[in-house]
Amino acid sequence: MTHTLDRADRTARIRSAWGAAWDHGQVEALDDLLSPSYVRRRGPAATPQDRETLKDSIRAVREAFPDLRTEIEEIVEDSDGDRMAIRWRSTGRHTGTFLGVPPTGKPVEVSGATFARFDGRAVAEEWVTFDSRQLLEALGIVTTTQRAAVDPDLVRGVHRKFITGVTVVTTDDDGTPKGLAVNAFSSISLDPPMVLVCVQRSSTTHPALHRASHLGISILAADQLDVAKIFASKGGDKFAGLSWTPGAHGAPLIDGACAQLEVEIGERLEAGSHTVFTGRVVSAHHDDLAPLVYSGGGFFDISHTAPLPW
Ligand SMILES: Cc1cc2nc3c(=O)[nH]c(=O)nc-3n(C[C@H](O)[C@H](O)[C@H](O)COP(=O)(O)O)c2cc1C
């Protein structure tokens, strides 16, 4: 009988302390629920929190979402009531800066589960898991949902109006050079020197790039159309019979290219069907050669064009 009362008491105290802290900002209510040596764990990447840092993060969340409401949807206990699993859903309107994102005014919903271990009347330890995608997506930090698309042919037509060069993006995959032709290359910043390339996840080179620390970018010269064709083909040994040199950081660089970079990969951002690799330029070289130009699905030698006065 005492046991049943203990369990009812624990459940009631969770509901009341959570409501006070998360919904009303009365974080001191947690002192009644959480033991002084309480630890909150959120997976291997996150630093565990103690009672005071949990209070700080509740305050920060409530500043960004002042109308926060957390609904406890279910509490499941183990047979002796020492462990409880709490399934919850939080909603709130984003009206204050959060994770560096200024207020969007958007309603945000996040759901998750907390596993609590009691030591006597107090919670000694919690493991928290929640769908962070819901939050990041609502704040516009990531996009994973498909929206009503503009006709792809129309978009393709737009892209054909944009003139680019042609690069070969490479990496050293445990001693084997790998690479593909890429025109989705851009400078991000000069100081610090950063660039990006976009690579389709279906590319056979993609797995090697994903595990690499460095990549090479060779901007092809006007007389390297044959090289562009090799690297626009799928799989196989594209380097056989080709003249290339490993850069100072090990990335294969194509000889005869008009410019070459080596990049220490920073972020790998998943975007649509592609991964955007960003990184810091760690070596750079260019020669006095005209670049190969790609426009409207065709290749051009820019040295035959006339500069416009301006
Ligand atoms: C001019 C040109 C530009 C290209 N740009 C890109 C690009 O930016 N990103 C990409 O993933 N593929 C791009 N491709 C396509 C790849 O090079 C092509 O799919 C290649 O077969 C991939 O090889 P892999 O699967 O062996 O890695 C481009 C192809 C050409 C001809």
The ligand as a Tripos MOL2 file, in Angstrom:
@<TRIPOS>MOLECULE
LIG
   31    33     1     0     0
SMALL
NO_CHARGES

@<TRIPOS>ATOM
      1 C1         29.8350   20.5770  -66.2210 C.3       1 LIG1
      2 C2         29.3740   19.6170  -65.1720 C.ar      1 LIG1
      3 C3         29.1080   20.0780  -63.8850 C.ar      1 LIG1
      4 C4         28.6990   19.2070  -62.8800 C.ar      1 LIG1
      5 N1         28.4800   19.7000  -61.6310 N.ar      1 LIG1
      6 C5         28.1360   18.8720  -60.6300 C.ar      1 LIG1
      7 C6         27.9930   19.3670  -59.3210 C.ar      1 LIG1
      8 O1         28.1350   20.5490  -59.0550 O.2       1 LIG1
      9 N2         27.6860   18.4840  -58.3300 N.ar      1 LIG1
     10 C7         27.5020   17.1580  -58.5830 C.ar      1 LIG1
     11 O2         27.2350   16.4080  -57.6460 O.2       1 LIG1
     12 N3         27.6100   16.6540  -59.8390 N.ar      1 LIG1
     13 C8         27.9430   17.4760  -60.8570 C.ar      1 LIG1
     14 N4         28.0920   16.9950  -62.1240 N.ar      1 LIG1
     15 C9         27.7660   15.6080  -62.3890 C.3       1 LIG1
     16 C10        28.8440   14.6230  -61.9600 C.3       1 LIG1
     17 O3         30.1270   15.0230  -62.3770 O.3       1 LIG1
     18 C11        28.4970   13.2650  -62.5480 C.3       1 LIG1
     19 O4         27.2390   12.8400  -62.0440 O.3       1 LIG1
     20 C12        29.5210   12.1920  -62.2950 C.3       1 LIG1
     21 O5         29.1630   11.0620  -63.0570 O.3       1 LIG1
     22 C13        29.6010   11.7660  -60.8470 C.3       1 LIG1
     23 O6         30.5950   10.7790  -60.7700 O.3       1 LIG1
     24 P1         30.6730    9.7310  -59.5750 P.3       1 LIG1
     25 O7         29.2820    9.1620  -59.3710 O.co2     1 LIG1
     26 O8         31.6820    8.7090  -60.0190 O.co2     1 LIG1
     27 O9         31.1290   10.4790  -58.3670 O.co2     1 LIG1
     28 C14        28.5180   17.8430  -63.1550 C.ar      1 LIG1
     29 C15        28.7590   17.3750  -64.4540 C.ar      1 LIG1
     30 C16        29.1800   18.2440  -65.4360 C.ar      1 LIG1
     31 C17        29.4480   17.7370  -66.8350 C.3       1 LIG1
@<TRIPOS>BOND
     1     1     2 1
     2     2     3 ar
     3     2    30 ar
     4     3     4 ar
     5     4     5 ar
     6     4    28 ar
     7     5     6 ar
     8     6     7 ar
     9     6    13 1
    10     7     8 2
    11     7     9 ar
    12     9    10 ar
    13    10    11 2
    14    10    12 ar
    15    12    13 ar
    16    13    14 ar
    17    14    15 1
    18    14    28 ar
    19    15    16 1
    20    16    17 1
    21    16    18 1
    22    18    19 1
    23    18    20 1
    24    20    21 1
    25    20    22 1
    26    22    23 1
    27    23    24 1
    28    24    25 2
    29    24    26 1
    30    24    27 1
    31    28    29 ar
    32    29    30 ar
    33    30    31 1
@<TRIPOS>SUBSTRUCTURE
     1 LIG1         1 GROUP 0 **** ****
